[in-house]
């Protein structure tokens, strides 16, 4: 089997399984970095499972590496045209390696050989479970790095929360971390270890829901403000509040992923036949969590952008205040985008830019000139109309005066004749 490399993709990562030298050549040729898949972990658990033949030799003959799904690894999957199993959701194929020093060449096909992982359902299911764990652990590590970039220490930030719901989440944090430490040391999750953490997901989930409600409340508060001064004050408050709630959401997501990792280990140990269904169930639940988080965070970002647009429309009258609103909106939007990228939520955002005073002044000047030109024409027309009307009145008055003068002259002549 030295010339075969088996590829398995689950939407979050790519498993490369085969002869160690061939696996290394493939990863180098594609420029991919990887982690050890840890197939040997399946040995003790699956060795007693029904229908597993020559398990030890199959696992020993294969080296497994896991690659996080990125642009490069996604291109590799697309290039080799893996075929997807509708039931498991896994994409699989085999590359025939020819031993070239610079890359792997061959045709992808379904694995059919006697030593193939794909022909052993138990090993394939176990490998898929490990892949799911590695993907979640990768996200957990990235969340740790993300939280470390926040100005305040995360522990201080969380402890500073006086909300009882958040305090409950902090309380289960230690229990989950202890369980992960024991798992790393022992290599499995025992019934005793699992009993300490199996109910913690309810507490963490409640904290996540509470944090999302706080973000929704911020969005509503922004929506109800119309004056630039009120928008500036609320936007500034939101700038710090959103960052804190994002940190709490990130920590909740990290803890729930940790619980899922422990849960998969426990199912693998206690009910290996149910592992595949359980993996798919956890995947669906995780997707639902991401959707809820996406809706709330995007709503806040949309309200901040609306506030910035409203402030921009009044920048000529309130240049400093409007600028402050836009700055806060950009900070919030940037934080949300980074948070989305961390969790794999792909969204695009147009960057907001505050209008400069000169730009607004030029626009106002142009509008004034346009209005002024119309006003001059209107005044000119009004002046001509008024002049015509005045002339008409004057003519009429002159005619009346002339007639009155003729009448008075005739009257005087008549009186003079009678006097004679």
JOVEN-V52734 format. One record per backbone hydrogen bond with DSSP energy under -0.5 kcal/mol. CO is the residue of the C=O (numbers start at 1). NH is the residue of the N-H. If there is no record, write none. Layout:
co=(CO/CO)
nh=(NH/NH)
This chain:
co=(1/3/4/5/6/7/8/9/12/13/14/15/15/16/17/18/19/20/21/22/23/24/25/26/27/27/28/35/38/39/40/41/42/43/46/49/51/54/55/56/57/58/59/63/64/64/65/66/67/68/70/71/72/73/74/75/76/77/77/78/83/84/85/90/91/92/93/94/95/95/101/109/113/116/117/119/120/121/122/123/124/125/126/127/128/129/130/131/132/133/134/135/136/137/138/139/140/141/142/143/144/145/146/147/153/154/155/156/158/163/164/165/166/167/168/169/170/172/173/174/175/176/177/178/179/180/181/182/183/188/190/191/192/193/193/194/194/197/199/199/200/201/202/203/204/205/206/207/208/209/210/211/212/213/214/215/216/217/218/219/220/222/227/228/229/230/231/232/233/234/235/236/237/238/239/240/241/242/243/244/245/246/247/248/249/250/251/252/253/254/255/256/257/258/259/260/261/262/263/264/265/266/267/271/272/274/275/276/277/278/279/280/281/282/283/284/285/286/287/288/289/290/291/292/293/294/295/296/297/298/299/300/301/302/303/304/305/306/307/308/309/311/312/314/314/318/319/320/321/322/323/324/325/326/327/328/329/330/331/332/333/334/335/336/337/338/339/340/340/344/345/349/356/357/358/359/360/361/362/363/364/365/366/367/368/369/370/371/372/373/374/375/376/377/378/379/380/381/382/383/384/385/386/387/388/389/390/391/392/393/394/395/396/397/398/399/400/401/402/403/404/405/406/407/408/409/410/411/412/413/414/415/416)
nh=(4/97/19/95/17/93/15/91/69/10/67/8/17/65/6/63/23/24/25/26/27/28/29/30/31/32/31/66/41/42/43/45/46/47/49/52/53/58/59/60/61/62/62/18/37/38/16/35/14/70/74/75/76/77/78/79/80/81/82/81/92/86/89/85/9/83/7/109/5/97/103/94/116/119/120/121/124/125/126/127/128/129/130/131/132/133/134/135/136/137/138/139/140/141/142/143/144/145/146/147/148/149/149/150/157/158/159/160/161/167/168/169/170/171/172/173/174/176/177/178/179/180/181/182/183/184/185/186/187/190/194/195/196/196/197/197/198/200/202/203/204/205/206/207/208/209/210/211/212/213/214/215/216/217/218/219/220/221/222/223/224/225/231/232/233/234/235/236/237/238/239/240/241/242/243/244/245/246/247/248/249/250/251/252/253/254/255/256/257/258/259/260/261/262/263/264/265/266/267/268/269/270/271/274/275/278/279/280/281/282/283/284/285/286/287/288/289/290/291/292/293/294/295/296/297/298/299/300/301/302/303/304/305/306/307/308/309/310/311/312/313/314/315/317/318/322/323/324/325/326/327/328/329/330/331/332/333/334/335/336/337/338/339/340/341/342/343/344/345/346/347/351/360/361/362/363/364/365/366/367/368/369/370/371/372/373/374/375/376/377/378/379/380/381/382/383/384/385/386/387/388/389/390/391/392/393/394/395/396/397/398/399/400/401/402/403/404/405/406/407/408/409/410/411/412/413/414/415/416/417/418/419/420)
